[in-house]
């Protein structure tokens, strides 16, 4: 079994402390291990994009996400 990133155990403890919920299964723990790679990918994008790049404006994003009342 590959070694887990250092982030896994402290994050599991933080989840337990904040929500009172333990990770439910091995799949959840595996997903948490993948979180380190996601953070690295997001960090690589830092400074390269602005909110205005997509969607074109904050107002357009709000309109696109608005729920329609029934």
PELINPE-V829804 format. One record per residue. SS is DSSP state (2 for helix, 1 for strand, 0 for the rest). D_FIRST is the distance of its C-alpha to the first C-alpha in whole Angstrom. Layout:
ss,d_first
SS,D_FIRST
SS,D_FIRST
//
This chain:
ss,d_first
0,0
0,4
0,7
0,9
0,12
0,15
2,17
2,15
2,16
2,19
2,20
2,19
2,21
2,24
2,23
2,24
2,27
2,29
2,28
0,28
0,25
0,21
0,19
0,19
0,16
2,12
2,14
2,16
2,13
2,11
2,15
2,15
2,13
2,15
2,18
2,17
2,18
2,21
2,22
2,22
2,24
2,26
2,27
2,28
2,30
0,32
0,36
0,36
0,37
0,39
2,40
2,43
2,41
0,40
0,41
0,45
0,46
2,45
2,47
2,46
2,43
2,44
2,47
2,44
2,42
0,45
0,45
0,48
0,50
0,51
//
